[in-house]
Amino acid sequence: MTEGVCRVHFLRNVLARIPKGRAEMVLALIRTIWAQPDPVAVREQLDAVADKLSTGFPVVAAMLREAREDVTAFAAFPFAHWKKIWSTNPLERVNKEIKRRSDVVGIFPNEAGVLRLAGAVPLEVHDEWTIAERRYLAEGSMALLDRTPDDDPTKEVDEAKNLLLAS
């Protein structure tokens, strides 16, 4: 699986390659990619948007096609997760908090001190996100990530029916 690309950063890269007067139209068209209801529609919309932009904005169309897997990586996850993972804002907040705390300390006595401080922030975030009221991703939707095709609850019933029909 690809690592993915933050929507905001991708759109900033697009903005750098189009005239300001046309920016809103191009960005609105690109944003339709993320408004789709399922993974197939997301990928189809990306292709359609790239095709529409290919005549007037060939560089942007090429960017979309080149970043196709990264820009649509979020669609490989349950729909309930999409809004949480198509942006890197949470990760950027964690990094900003580590930097803020590091700036307060200034100079660390040794490497272990840096690791202790830098490791404390992700641990705090983890603790906050695992508390029921502050969960970042719902427990039910997280369970969908662990499912494999063998987890189908009807599989055993179907196998029993097939045995009965065969005999």
Rosetta blueprint (number, residue, H / E / L):
1 M L
2 T L
3 E L
4 G L
5 V L
6 C L
7 R H
8 V H
9 H H
10 F H
11 L H
12 R H
13 N H
14 V H
15 L H
16 A L
17 R L
18 I L
19 P L
20 K H
21 G H
22 R H
23 A H
24 E H
25 M H
26 V H
27 L H
28 A H
29 L H
30 I H
31 R H
32 T H
33 I H
34 W H
35 A H
36 Q L
37 P L
38 D L
39 P H
40 V H
41 A H
42 V H
43 R H
44 E H
45 Q H
46 L H
47 D H
48 A H
49 V H
50 A H
51 D H
52 K H
53 L H
54 S H
55 T H
56 G H
57 F L
58 P H
59 V H
60 V H
61 A H
62 A H
63 M H
64 L H
65 R H
66 E H
67 A L
68 R H
69 E H
70 D H
71 V H
72 T L
73 A H
74 F H
75 A H
76 A H
77 F L
78 P L
79 F H
80 A H
81 H H
82 W H
83 K H
84 K H
85 I H
86 W L
87 S L
88 T L
89 N H
90 P H
91 L H
92 E H
93 R H
94 V H
95 N H
96 K H
97 E H
98 I H
99 K H
100 R H
101 R H
102 S H
103 D H
104 V H
105 V H
106 G L
107 I L
108 F L
109 P L
110 N L
111 E H
112 A H
113 G H
114 V H
115 L H
116 R H
117 L H
118 A H
119 G H
120 A H
121 V H
122 P H
123 L H
124 E H
125 V H
126 H H
127 D H
128 E H
129 W H
130 T H
131 I L
132 A H
133 E H
134 R H
135 R L
136 Y L
137 L L
138 A L
139 E H
140 G H
141 S H
142 M H
143 A H
144 L H
145 L H
146 D H
147 R L
148 T L
149 P H
150 D H
151 D H
152 D L
153 P L
154 T L
155 K H
156 E H
157 V H
158 D H
159 E H
160 A H
161 K H
162 N H
163 L H
164 L H
165 L H
166 A H
167 S L
